Amino acid sequence: MIREAHVNGIRLAYREEGDPAAPALVLLHGRTADHNDWNGFTRHFAGRYHVLVPDLRGHGASDFPGTYPIPEMAEDVAALLDLHDAATATVIGHSLGGMVAYHLAMRHPERVTRLVVEDSALPVPMRDRPVLVEDDSTGFDWRMMHDTERQFLHPDPAWLDGLARITAPTLVISGGQASPFRADLLAARIPGARLVTIEAGHLVHTTERVAFRQVVDDFLDG
């Protein structure tokens, strides 16, 4: 079911599935996508979790507030959990959504019970990025693209140190040699994180759906 929430000063659209009395699980999409990016997985996890799948600010049917700090995106998710009286949650995020997920886990370590980060970047300055050129793509705010790009190129140095504050059992999934990111370097910064490589490139959960689901299920069951 698609719902709307007014949280953290903005309106978030989100999909909700599963028993509200079950443990919460949040799915966070990558940049330019929306909650539909997790179609299929939402129903899969709803068998045992209360699943919340927001459109991140600047994406889909959520508000385009014009400012897009990644830590503030994490606070949007925390506020959505508050709305549902969910003190804790399992959080799974892809790419930008993975960055939002690990920001949530380092800002509110007591709230994240398990963390899955799929092919996301370490918060260090990215190199050799192509110049961002706007086209006629829709479904997201181009200001979000520019704002997040600045954060990719010039992240707050405190973010890297903040990864050490994550206490949740963490699974970091790498897309392997075709991925643009070094997920192994991210895993090395998160205490006790487990690294799994699936040779799928950046879009692991869509390119290798079965393998992704199996790896995540094994981690959640463990």
C-alpha positions as CSV (number, residue, x, y, z in Angstrom):
1,M,0.0,0.0,0.0
2,I,1.3,3.5,-0.9
3,R,1.1,6.0,1.9
4,E,2.2,9.5,2.7
5,A,3.9,10.8,5.8
6,H,4.8,14.3,7.0
7,V,8.1,13.7,8.8
8,N,11.2,15.8,9.5
9,G,9.6,18.8,7.8
10,I,8.8,17.1,4.5
11,R,6.3,14.8,2.9
12,L,7.6,11.3,2.2
13,A,5.8,8.9,0.0
14,Y,6.4,5.2,0.9
15,R,5.2,1.7,0.4
16,E,4.1,-0.3,3.4
17,E,3.7,-4.1,3.5
18,G,3.5,-6.8,6.1
19,D,2.2,-7.0,9.7
20,P,2.6,-3.7,11.6
21,A,3.3,-5.8,14.7
22,A,6.3,-7.5,13.0
23,P,9.8,-6.2,13.3
24,A,10.5,-3.2,11.0
25,L,12.6,-3.5,7.8
26,V,13.4,-0.5,5.6
27,L,14.4,-0.7,2.0
28,L,16.2,2.3,0.5
29,H,16.7,2.8,-3.2
30,G,19.6,4.3,-5.1
31,R,19.9,7.7,-6.7
32,T,17.2,8.6,-9.4
33,A,15.1,5.5,-8.4
34,D,12.1,5.2,-6.1
35,H,10.3,2.6,-4.1
36,N,9.5,0.6,-7.2
37,D,13.2,-0.4,-7.4
38,W,12.5,-2.9,-4.7
39,N,9.4,-4.5,-6.3
40,G,9.4,-8.2,-5.6
41,F,11.7,-7.8,-2.6
42,T,9.1,-5.9,-0.7
43,R,6.6,-8.7,-0.8
44,H,9.4,-11.2,-0.1
45,F,10.4,-9.5,3.1
46,A,6.8,-8.7,4.1
47,G,6.3,-12.4,5.0
48,R,8.1,-11.8,8.3
49,Y,8.7,-8.0,8.6
50,H,6.8,-4.8,8.6
51,V,8.4,-3.4,5.5
52,L,8.7,0.4,4.8
53,V,10.0,1.5,1.4
54,P,10.2,5.3,1.1
55,D,10.9,7.4,-1.9
56,L,13.9,9.4,-0.6
57,R,13.5,13.1,-0.6
58,G,14.0,14.5,-4.1
59,H,12.8,11.2,-5.6
60,G,9.5,9.8,-6.8
61,A,6.4,11.2,-5.1
62,S,8.2,12.6,-2.1
63,D,8.9,16.3,-1.6
64,F,11.6,18.1,-3.5
65,P,12.7,20.4,-0.7
66,G,15.8,21.7,-2.6
67,T,18.3,20.6,0.0
68,Y,19.7,17.1,0.1
69,P,22.3,16.5,2.8
70,I,22.7,12.7,3.1
71,P,22.6,12.8,7.0
72,E,19.3,14.6,6.7
73,M,18.0,11.9,4.4
74,A,18.9,9.5,7.2
75,E,16.9,11.6,9.7
76,D,13.9,11.4,7.3
77,V,14.1,7.6,7.7
78,A,14.4,7.8,11.5
79,A,11.3,10.1,11.6
80,L,9.4,7.6,9.5
81,L,10.3,4.9,12.0
82,D,9.1,7.1,14.8
83,L,5.8,7.6,13.0
84,H,5.3,3.8,13.1
85,D,6.5,3.5,16.7
86,A,9.4,1.4,15.5
87,A,12.2,1.7,18.0
88,T,14.5,-0.4,15.9
89,A,14.7,-1.7,12.3
90,T,16.7,-3.8,9.9
91,V,17.9,-1.4,7.1
92,I,18.8,-2.4,3.6
93,G,20.1,0.2,1.1
94,H,21.5,0.3,-2.4
95,S,24.0,2.9,-3.6
96,L,22.9,6.3,-2.3
97,G,20.3,4.4,-0.2
98,G,23.2,2.4,1.3
99,M,24.9,5.6,2.2
100,V,21.7,6.9,3.8
101,A,21.5,3.5,5.6
102,Y,25.0,3.7,7.1
103,H,24.4,7.3,8.1
104,L,21.3,6.2,10.0
105,A,23.3,3.4,11.6
106,M,26.2,5.7,12.7
107,R,23.9,8.5,13.9
108,H,21.4,6.2,15.7
109,P,23.3,3.0,16.3
110,E,20.8,1.8,18.9
111,R,18.0,1.8,16.2
112,V,19.5,-0.4,13.5
113,T,19.4,-4.1,14.4
114,R,20.9,-5.3,11.1
115,L,22.4,-3.3,8.2
116,V,22.8,-4.4,4.6
117,V,24.7,-2.0,2.3
118,E,24.6,-2.9,-1.4
119,D,27.4,-1.5,-3.6
120,S,27.8,1.9,-1.9
121,A,30.7,4.2,-1.8
122,L,33.0,4.9,1.1
123,P,32.6,8.6,2.2
124,V,35.9,9.8,0.8
125,P,36.3,12.2,-2.1
126,M,35.4,10.4,-5.4
127,R,37.7,10.8,-8.3
128,D,37.3,10.9,-12.1
129,R,33.5,11.6,-11.9
130,P,32.0,12.6,-15.2
131,V,30.6,16.1,-15.3
132,L,26.9,16.1,-14.4
133,V,24.8,17.2,-17.4
134,E,21.1,17.6,-17.1
135,D,18.8,16.0,-19.6
136,D,15.1,15.4,-19.8
137,S,15.0,12.6,-17.2
138,T,12.2,13.0,-14.7
139,G,11.1,11.3,-11.5
140,F,13.7,13.1,-9.4
141,D,14.9,16.6,-8.6
142,W,18.0,17.6,-10.5
143,R,18.9,19.8,-7.6
144,M,19.2,16.5,-5.6
145,M,21.7,15.3,-8.3
146,H,23.9,18.3,-8.0
147,D,23.7,18.4,-4.2
148,T,24.5,14.7,-3.7
149,E,27.3,15.0,-6.3
150,R,28.9,17.7,-4.3
151,Q,28.8,15.4,-1.3
152,F,30.4,12.6,-3.3
153,L,33.2,14.9,-4.4
154,H,33.7,16.6,-1.0
155,P,32.2,14.5,1.8
156,D,32.5,15.7,5.4
157,P,35.7,14.1,6.8
158,A,33.8,13.2,9.9
159,W,31.6,10.7,8.0
160,L,34.6,8.4,7.5
161,D,35.3,8.3,11.2
162,G,31.6,7.9,12.0
163,L,31.5,4.5,10.4
164,A,33.3,3.1,13.5
165,R,30.2,4.0,15.5
166,I,28.1,1.4,13.7
167,T,27.2,-1.4,16.1
168,A,24.7,-3.4,14.0
169,P,25.8,-6.6,12.4
170,T,26.5,-5.5,8.9
171,L,26.6,-7.1,5.5
172,V,28.3,-5.2,2.7
173,I,27.6,-6.5,-0.8
174,S,30.0,-5.7,-3.6
175,G,29.0,-5.9,-7.3
176,G,32.6,-7.1,-8.1
177,Q,34.9,-6.0,-10.8
178,A,32.2,-4.2,-12.8
179,S,31.2,-2.1,-9.8
180,P,32.3,1.6,-9.7
181,F,32.9,1.4,-6.0
182,R,35.3,-0.4,-3.6
183,A,32.8,-2.0,-1.2
184,D,35.7,-3.8,0.4
185,L,37.1,-0.5,1.7
186,L,33.8,0.4,3.1
187,A,33.4,-3.0,4.8
188,A,36.9,-2.6,6.4
189,R,35.7,0.6,8.1
190,I,32.6,-0.9,9.7
191,P,33.3,-2.9,12.8
192,G,32.8,-6.6,12.2
193,A,31.2,-6.1,8.8
194,R,30.9,-9.1,6.5
195,L,31.8,-8.6,2.8
196,V,30.1,-10.7,0.1
197,T,30.9,-10.2,-3.6
198,I,28.4,-11.0,-6.3
199,E,29.8,-10.4,-9.8
200,A,26.9,-8.3,-11.1
201,G,28.1,-4.7,-11.4
202,H,26.4,-1.9,-9.6
203,L,22.8,-3.1,-9.8
204,V,23.3,-6.3,-7.8
205,H,19.7,-6.8,-6.6
206,T,18.2,-6.4,-10.1
207,T,21.0,-8.1,-12.1
208,E,21.4,-11.1,-9.8
209,R,18.1,-11.1,-7.9
210,V,18.2,-14.7,-6.7
211,A,21.8,-14.5,-5.5
212,F,21.1,-11.2,-3.8
213,R,18.0,-12.5,-2.0
214,Q,19.8,-15.7,-0.9
215,V,22.8,-13.8,0.6
216,V,20.5,-11.3,2.4
217,D,18.2,-14.0,3.7
218,D,21.2,-16.0,5.0
219,F,22.5,-12.9,6.8
220,L,19.1,-12.0,8.3
221,D,18.5,-15.6,9.4
222,G,22.0,-15.8,10.9
